[in-house]
Amino acid sequence: MATPTGSTAYALSADGPIVQPGVPGFALVPISPHTLSNRPIMISDRSAIEISLKRAGDARLHFDGQLQCDLQEGDRVLIRRAEHTIKFVHPPGYSYFAMLREKLHWSEGL
């Protein structure tokens, strides 16, 4: 799962979409899917997403790359938008798309 802010990090590295910060949604991005039917999908941020573990194996829950806990068979993870919001402060002249062009090396060599 990724918010628009997190979409240019791990979700992008797992072939997920880049989501513009103003889009009210979550990206659900399967990691190394074994079938073509497991594809990234955008979900409204008004939805509550519940993930139930049928087989745990070595399942672990991570947030922003930080291990939170080991998961067991039957555990459930509920994901929903927080009631509060945050506002990011950017320097004068900041452009989201200019940042993407620089970060992802778009338009190089043209």
Chimera marker file (.cmm) of the C-alpha trace (Angstrom):
<marker_set name="trace">
<marker id="1" x="0.000" y="0.000" z="0.000" r="1" g="1" b="0" radius="0.5"/>
<marker id="2" x="1.233" y="3.473" z="-0.784" r="1" g="1" b="0" radius="0.5"/>
<marker id="3" x="-0.133" y="6.954" z="-0.376" r="1" g="1" b="0" radius="0.5"/>
<marker id="4" x="0.541" y="9.428" z="-3.178" r="1" g="1" b="0" radius="0.5"/>
<marker id="5" x="3.529" y="10.711" z="-1.178" r="1" g="1" b="0" radius="0.5"/>
<marker id="6" x="4.924" y="7.176" z="-0.909" r="1" g="1" b="0" radius="0.5"/>
<marker id="7" x="4.252" y="6.235" z="-4.509" r="1" g="1" b="0" radius="0.5"/>
<marker id="8" x="7.656" y="7.445" z="-5.754" r="1" g="1" b="0" radius="0.5"/>
<marker id="9" x="9.492" y="5.231" z="-3.280" r="1" g="1" b="0" radius="0.5"/>
<marker id="10" x="8.867" y="1.525" z="-2.722" r="1" g="1" b="0" radius="0.5"/>
<marker id="11" x="5.652" y="1.304" z="-4.756" r="1" g="1" b="0" radius="0.5"/>
<marker id="12" x="7.474" y="2.649" z="-7.833" r="1" g="1" b="0" radius="0.5"/>
<marker id="13" x="10.309" y="0.158" z="-7.354" r="1" g="1" b="0" radius="0.5"/>
<marker id="14" x="7.685" y="-2.645" z="-7.344" r="1" g="1" b="0" radius="0.5"/>
<marker id="15" x="6.250" y="-1.416" z="-10.702" r="1" g="1" b="0" radius="0.5"/>
<marker id="16" x="3.475" y="0.583" z="-9.054" r="1" g="1" b="0" radius="0.5"/>
<marker id="17" x="2.137" y="3.886" z="-10.385" r="1" g="1" b="0" radius="0.5"/>
<marker id="18" x="3.453" y="7.347" z="-9.641" r="1" g="1" b="0" radius="0.5"/>
<marker id="19" x="0.534" y="9.128" z="-7.978" r="1" g="1" b="0" radius="0.5"/>
<marker id="20" x="0.313" y="12.927" z="-8.046" r="1" g="1" b="0" radius="0.5"/>
<marker id="21" x="0.078" y="14.246" z="-4.443" r="1" g="1" b="0" radius="0.5"/>
<marker id="22" x="-3.424" y="15.712" z="-4.900" r="1" g="1" b="0" radius="0.5"/>
<marker id="23" x="-4.990" y="12.379" z="-5.893" r="1" g="1" b="0" radius="0.5"/>
<marker id="24" x="-7.202" y="11.101" z="-3.040" r="1" g="1" b="0" radius="0.5"/>
<marker id="25" x="-6.267" y="7.444" z="-3.107" r="1" g="1" b="0" radius="0.5"/>
<marker id="26" x="-4.015" y="4.545" z="-2.166" r="1" g="1" b="0" radius="0.5"/>
<marker id="27" x="-1.957" y="2.410" z="-4.529" r="1" g="1" b="0" radius="0.5"/>
<marker id="28" x="-2.167" y="-1.317" z="-3.802" r="1" g="1" b="0" radius="0.5"/>
<marker id="29" x="0.954" y="-2.810" z="-5.403" r="1" g="1" b="0" radius="0.5"/>
<marker id="30" x="1.627" y="-6.577" z="-5.299" r="1" g="1" b="0" radius="0.5"/>
<marker id="31" x="5.280" y="-7.464" z="-4.683" r="1" g="1" b="0" radius="0.5"/>
<marker id="32" x="6.695" y="-9.917" z="-7.226" r="1" g="1" b="0" radius="0.5"/>
<marker id="33" x="3.323" y="-11.341" z="-8.290" r="1" g="1" b="0" radius="0.5"/>
<marker id="34" x="3.347" y="-14.839" z="-9.754" r="1" g="1" b="0" radius="0.5"/>
<marker id="35" x="0.427" y="-14.271" z="-12.109" r="1" g="1" b="0" radius="0.5"/>
<marker id="36" x="-0.494" y="-11.622" z="-14.640" r="1" g="1" b="0" radius="0.5"/>
<marker id="37" x="-3.809" y="-11.098" z="-12.845" r="1" g="1" b="0" radius="0.5"/>
<marker id="38" x="-2.032" y="-9.499" z="-9.822" r="1" g="1" b="0" radius="0.5"/>
<marker id="39" x="-1.602" y="-5.893" z="-10.984" r="1" g="1" b="0" radius="0.5"/>
<marker id="40" x="-1.323" y="-2.563" z="-9.167" r="1" g="1" b="0" radius="0.5"/>
<marker id="41" x="-4.654" y="-0.865" z="-8.517" r="1" g="1" b="0" radius="0.5"/>
<marker id="42" x="-5.679" y="2.569" z="-7.211" r="1" g="1" b="0" radius="0.5"/>
<marker id="43" x="-8.258" y="2.632" z="-4.416" r="1" g="1" b="0" radius="0.5"/>
<marker id="44" x="-10.182" y="5.621" z="-3.061" r="1" g="1" b="0" radius="0.5"/>
<marker id="45" x="-8.792" y="7.000" z="0.188" r="1" g="1" b="0" radius="0.5"/>
<marker id="46" x="-12.357" y="6.843" z="1.539" r="1" g="1" b="0" radius="0.5"/>
<marker id="47" x="-12.097" y="3.039" z="1.486" r="1" g="1" b="0" radius="0.5"/>
<marker id="48" x="-10.978" y="0.841" z="4.349" r="1" g="1" b="0" radius="0.5"/>
<marker id="49" x="-8.721" y="-1.970" z="3.149" r="1" g="1" b="0" radius="0.5"/>
<marker id="50" x="-8.455" y="-5.148" z="5.201" r="1" g="1" b="0" radius="0.5"/>
<marker id="51" x="-5.755" y="-7.707" z="4.456" r="1" g="1" b="0" radius="0.5"/>
<marker id="52" x="-6.191" y="-11.140" z="6.067" r="1" g="1" b="0" radius="0.5"/>
<marker id="53" x="-3.308" y="-13.590" z="6.197" r="1" g="1" b="0" radius="0.5"/>
<marker id="54" x="-4.324" y="-17.046" z="5.015" r="1" g="1" b="0" radius="0.5"/>
<marker id="55" x="-0.762" y="-18.404" z="5.192" r="1" g="1" b="0" radius="0.5"/>
<marker id="56" x="1.815" y="-16.399" z="7.119" r="1" g="1" b="0" radius="0.5"/>
<marker id="57" x="5.166" y="-18.102" z="6.449" r="1" g="1" b="0" radius="0.5"/>
<marker id="58" x="7.664" y="-15.333" z="7.225" r="1" g="1" b="0" radius="0.5"/>
<marker id="59" x="5.139" y="-12.481" z="6.950" r="1" g="1" b="0" radius="0.5"/>
<marker id="60" x="6.216" y="-9.157" z="8.414" r="1" g="1" b="0" radius="0.5"/>
<marker id="61" x="4.570" y="-5.756" z="8.542" r="1" g="1" b="0" radius="0.5"/>
<marker id="62" x="6.741" y="-2.798" z="7.534" r="1" g="1" b="0" radius="0.5"/>
<marker id="63" x="5.983" y="0.945" z="7.437" r="1" g="1" b="0" radius="0.5"/>
<marker id="64" x="8.364" y="3.155" z="5.471" r="1" g="1" b="0" radius="0.5"/>
<marker id="65" x="10.926" y="0.360" z="5.487" r="1" g="1" b="0" radius="0.5"/>
<marker id="66" x="10.809" y="-0.048" z="9.278" r="1" g="1" b="0" radius="0.5"/>
<marker id="67" x="9.809" y="-3.436" z="10.710" r="1" g="1" b="0" radius="0.5"/>
<marker id="68" x="6.696" y="-3.097" z="12.879" r="1" g="1" b="0" radius="0.5"/>
<marker id="69" x="5.906" y="-6.706" z="13.756" r="1" g="1" b="0" radius="0.5"/>
<marker id="70" x="5.904" y="-10.313" z="12.617" r="1" g="1" b="0" radius="0.5"/>
<marker id="71" x="2.511" y="-11.550" z="11.425" r="1" g="1" b="0" radius="0.5"/>
<marker id="72" x="0.822" y="-14.873" z="12.064" r="1" g="1" b="0" radius="0.5"/>
<marker id="73" x="-1.769" y="-16.875" z="10.120" r="1" g="1" b="0" radius="0.5"/>
<marker id="74" x="-5.198" y="-15.322" z="10.724" r="1" g="1" b="0" radius="0.5"/>
<marker id="75" x="-3.844" y="-11.835" z="11.499" r="1" g="1" b="0" radius="0.5"/>
<marker id="76" x="-5.625" y="-8.910" z="9.853" r="1" g="1" b="0" radius="0.5"/>
<marker id="77" x="-4.200" y="-5.556" z="8.800" r="1" g="1" b="0" radius="0.5"/>
<marker id="78" x="-6.641" y="-2.654" z="8.428" r="1" g="1" b="0" radius="0.5"/>
<marker id="79" x="-5.571" y="0.327" z="6.330" r="1" g="1" b="0" radius="0.5"/>
<marker id="80" x="-7.542" y="3.544" z="6.174" r="1" g="1" b="0" radius="0.5"/>
<marker id="81" x="-6.973" y="7.256" z="5.862" r="1" g="1" b="0" radius="0.5"/>
<marker id="82" x="-6.205" y="9.032" z="9.121" r="1" g="1" b="0" radius="0.5"/>
<marker id="83" x="-8.688" y="11.594" z="10.384" r="1" g="1" b="0" radius="0.5"/>
<marker id="84" x="-5.990" y="14.266" z="10.482" r="1" g="1" b="0" radius="0.5"/>
<marker id="85" x="-3.972" y="15.639" z="7.569" r="1" g="1" b="0" radius="0.5"/>
<marker id="86" x="-0.509" y="17.059" z="7.153" r="1" g="1" b="0" radius="0.5"/>
<marker id="87" x="0.710" y="19.901" z="5.009" r="1" g="1" b="0" radius="0.5"/>
<marker id="88" x="4.198" y="19.705" z="3.514" r="1" g="1" b="0" radius="0.5"/>
<marker id="89" x="6.200" y="22.887" z="3.201" r="1" g="1" b="0" radius="0.5"/>
<marker id="90" x="8.203" y="23.317" z="-0.003" r="1" g="1" b="0" radius="0.5"/>
<marker id="91" x="10.718" y="26.007" z="-0.907" r="1" g="1" b="0" radius="0.5"/>
<marker id="92" x="9.690" y="28.811" z="-3.273" r="1" g="1" b="0" radius="0.5"/>
<marker id="93" x="9.652" y="27.626" z="-6.876" r="1" g="1" b="0" radius="0.5"/>
<marker id="94" x="9.139" y="23.955" z="-5.971" r="1" g="1" b="0" radius="0.5"/>
<marker id="95" x="7.559" y="21.889" z="-8.742" r="1" g="1" b="0" radius="0.5"/>
<marker id="96" x="6.433" y="18.300" z="-8.194" r="1" g="1" b="0" radius="0.5"/>
<marker id="97" x="6.917" y="17.438" z="-11.860" r="1" g="1" b="0" radius="0.5"/>
<marker id="98" x="10.338" y="19.120" z="-12.043" r="1" g="1" b="0" radius="0.5"/>
<marker id="99" x="11.342" y="17.053" z="-8.997" r="1" g="1" b="0" radius="0.5"/>
<marker id="100" x="10.158" y="13.875" z="-10.776" r="1" g="1" b="0" radius="0.5"/>
<marker id="101" x="12.078" y="14.801" z="-13.935" r="1" g="1" b="0" radius="0.5"/>
<marker id="102" x="15.247" y="15.257" z="-11.895" r="1" g="1" b="0" radius="0.5"/>
<marker id="103" x="14.776" y="12.247" z="-9.605" r="1" g="1" b="0" radius="0.5"/>
<marker id="104" x="13.836" y="9.826" z="-12.397" r="1" g="1" b="0" radius="0.5"/>
<marker id="105" x="16.186" y="11.307" z="-15.017" r="1" g="1" b="0" radius="0.5"/>
<marker id="106" x="13.363" y="12.048" z="-17.438" r="1" g="1" b="0" radius="0.5"/>
<marker id="107" x="14.259" y="14.070" z="-20.556" r="1" g="1" b="0" radius="0.5"/>
<marker id="108" x="17.999" y="13.449" z="-20.189" r="1" g="1" b="0" radius="0.5"/>
<marker id="109" x="19.965" y="13.562" z="-23.383" r="1" g="1" b="0" radius="0.5"/>
<marker id="110" x="17.302" y="15.481" z="-25.301" r="1" g="1" b="0" radius="0.5"/>
<link id1="1" id2="2" r="1" g="1" b="0" radius="0.2"/>
<link id1="2" id2="3" r="1" g="1" b="0" radius="0.2"/>
<link id1="3" id2="4" r="1" g="1" b="0" radius="0.2"/>
<link id1="4" id2="5" r="1" g="1" b="0" radius="0.2"/>
<link id1="5" id2="6" r="1" g="1" b="0" radius="0.2"/>
<link id1="6" id2="7" r="1" g="1" b="0" radius="0.2"/>
<link id1="7" id2="8" r="1" g="1" b="0" radius="0.2"/>
<link id1="8" id2="9" r="1" g="1" b="0" radius="0.2"/>
<link id1="9" id2="10" r="1" g="1" b="0" radius="0.2"/>
<link id1="10" id2="11" r="1" g="1" b="0" radius="0.2"/>
<link id1="11" id2="12" r="1" g="1" b="0" radius="0.2"/>
<link id1="12" id2="13" r="1" g="1" b="0" radius="0.2"/>
<link id1="13" id2="14" r="1" g="1" b="0" radius="0.2"/>
<link id1="14" id2="15" r="1" g="1" b="0" radius="0.2"/>
<link id1="15" id2="16" r="1" g="1" b="0" radius="0.2"/>
<link id1="16" id2="17" r="1" g="1" b="0" radius="0.2"/>
<link id1="17" id2="18" r="1" g="1" b="0" radius="0.2"/>
<link id1="18" id2="19" r="1" g="1" b="0" radius="0.2"/>
<link id1="19" id2="20" r="1" g="1" b="0" radius="0.2"/>
<link id1="20" id2="21" r="1" g="1" b="0" radius="0.2"/>
<link id1="21" id2="22" r="1" g="1" b="0" radius="0.2"/>
<link id1="22" id2="23" r="1" g="1" b="0" radius="0.2"/>
<link id1="23" id2="24" r="1" g="1" b="0" radius="0.2"/>
<link id1="24" id2="25" r="1" g="1" b="0" radius="0.2"/>
<link id1="25" id2="26" r="1" g="1" b="0" radius="0.2"/>
<link id1="26" id2="27" r="1" g="1" b="0" radius="0.2"/>
<link id1="27" id2="28" r="1" g="1" b="0" radius="0.2"/>
<link id1="28" id2="29" r="1" g="1" b="0" radius="0.2"/>
<link id1="29" id2="30" r="1" g="1" b="0" radius="0.2"/>
<link id1="30" id2="31" r="1" g="1" b="0" radius="0.2"/>
<link id1="31" id2="32" r="1" g="1" b="0" radius="0.2"/>
<link id1="32" id2="33" r="1" g="1" b="0" radius="0.2"/>
<link id1="33" id2="34" r="1" g="1" b="0" radius="0.2"/>
<link id1="34" id2="35" r="1" g="1" b="0" radius="0.2"/>
<link id1="35" id2="36" r="1" g="1" b="0" radius="0.2"/>
<link id1="36" id2="37" r="1" g="1" b="0" radius="0.2"/>
<link id1="37" id2="38" r="1" g="1" b="0" radius="0.2"/>
<link id1="38" id2="39" r="1" g="1" b="0" radius="0.2"/>
<link id1="39" id2="40" r="1" g="1" b="0" radius="0.2"/>
<link id1="40" id2="41" r="1" g="1" b="0" radius="0.2"/>
<link id1="41" id2="42" r="1" g="1" b="0" radius="0.2"/>
<link id1="42" id2="43" r="1" g="1" b="0" radius="0.2"/>
<link id1="43" id2="44" r="1" g="1" b="0" radius="0.2"/>
<link id1="44" id2="45" r="1" g="1" b="0" radius="0.2"/>
<link id1="45" id2="46" r="1" g="1" b="0" radius="0.2"/>
<link id1="46" id2="47" r="1" g="1" b="0" radius="0.2"/>
<link id1="47" id2="48" r="1" g="1" b="0" radius="0.2"/>
<link id1="48" id2="49" r="1" g="1" b="0" radius="0.2"/>
<link id1="49" id2="50" r="1" g="1" b="0" radius="0.2"/>
<link id1="50" id2="51" r="1" g="1" b="0" radius="0.2"/>
<link id1="51" id2="52" r="1" g="1" b="0" radius="0.2"/>
<link id1="52" id2="53" r="1" g="1" b="0" radius="0.2"/>
<link id1="53" id2="54" r="1" g="1" b="0" radius="0.2"/>
<link id1="54" id2="55" r="1" g="1" b="0" radius="0.2"/>
<link id1="55" id2="56" r="1" g="1" b="0" radius="0.2"/>
<link id1="56" id2="57" r="1" g="1" b="0" radius="0.2"/>
<link id1="57" id2="58" r="1" g="1" b="0" radius="0.2"/>
<link id1="58" id2="59" r="1" g="1" b="0" radius="0.2"/>
<link id1="59" id2="60" r="1" g="1" b="0" radius="0.2"/>
<link id1="60" id2="61" r="1" g="1" b="0" radius="0.2"/>
<link id1="61" id2="62" r="1" g="1" b="0" radius="0.2"/>
<link id1="62" id2="63" r="1" g="1" b="0" radius="0.2"/>
<link id1="63" id2="64" r="1" g="1" b="0" radius="0.2"/>
<link id1="64" id2="65" r="1" g="1" b="0" radius="0.2"/>
<link id1="65" id2="66" r="1" g="1" b="0" radius="0.2"/>
<link id1="66" id2="67" r="1" g="1" b="0" radius="0.2"/>
<link id1="67" id2="68" r="1" g="1" b="0" radius="0.2"/>
<link id1="68" id2="69" r="1" g="1" b="0" radius="0.2"/>
<link id1="69" id2="70" r="1" g="1" b="0" radius="0.2"/>
<link id1="70" id2="71" r="1" g="1" b="0" radius="0.2"/>
<link id1="71" id2="72" r="1" g="1" b="0" radius="0.2"/>
<link id1="72" id2="73" r="1" g="1" b="0" radius="0.2"/>
<link id1="73" id2="74" r="1" g="1" b="0" radius="0.2"/>
<link id1="74" id2="75" r="1" g="1" b="0" radius="0.2"/>
<link id1="75" id2="76" r="1" g="1" b="0" radius="0.2"/>
<link id1="76" id2="77" r="1" g="1" b="0" radius="0.2"/>
<link id1="77" id2="78" r="1" g="1" b="0" radius="0.2"/>
<link id1="78" id2="79" r="1" g="1" b="0" radius="0.2"/>
<link id1="79" id2="80" r="1" g="1" b="0" radius="0.2"/>
<link id1="80" id2="81" r="1" g="1" b="0" radius="0.2"/>
<link id1="81" id2="82" r="1" g="1" b="0" radius="0.2"/>
<link id1="82" id2="83" r="1" g="1" b="0" radius="0.2"/>
<link id1="83" id2="84" r="1" g="1" b="0" radius="0.2"/>
<link id1="84" id2="85" r="1" g="1" b="0" radius="0.2"/>
<link id1="85" id2="86" r="1" g="1" b="0" radius="0.2"/>
<link id1="86" id2="87" r="1" g="1" b="0" radius="0.2"/>
<link id1="87" id2="88" r="1" g="1" b="0" radius="0.2"/>
<link id1="88" id2="89" r="1" g="1" b="0" radius="0.2"/>
<link id1="89" id2="90" r="1" g="1" b="0" radius="0.2"/>
<link id1="90" id2="91" r="1" g="1" b="0" radius="0.2"/>
<link id1="91" id2="92" r="1" g="1" b="0" radius="0.2"/>
<link id1="92" id2="93" r="1" g="1" b="0" radius="0.2"/>
<link id1="93" id2="94" r="1" g="1" b="0" radius="0.2"/>
<link id1="94" id2="95" r="1" g="1" b="0" radius="0.2"/>
<link id1="95" id2="96" r="1" g="1" b="0" radius="0.2"/>
<link id1="96" id2="97" r="1" g="1" b="0" radius="0.2"/>
<link id1="97" id2="98" r="1" g="1" b="0" radius="0.2"/>
<link id1="98" id2="99" r="1" g="1" b="0" radius="0.2"/>
<link id1="99" id2="100" r="1" g="1" b="0" radius="0.2"/>
<link id1="100" id2="101" r="1" g="1" b="0" radius="0.2"/>
<link id1="101" id2="102" r="1" g="1" b="0" radius="0.2"/>
<link id1="102" id2="103" r="1" g="1" b="0" radius="0.2"/>
<link id1="103" id2="104" r="1" g="1" b="0" radius="0.2"/>
<link id1="104" id2="105" r="1" g="1" b="0" radius="0.2"/>
<link id1="105" id2="106" r="1" g="1" b="0" radius="0.2"/>
<link id1="106" id2="107" r="1" g="1" b="0" radius="0.2"/>
<link id1="107" id2="108" r="1" g="1" b="0" radius="0.2"/>
<link id1="108" id2="109" r="1" g="1" b="0" radius="0.2"/>
<link id1="109" id2="110" r="1" g="1" b="0" radius="0.2"/>
</marker_set>
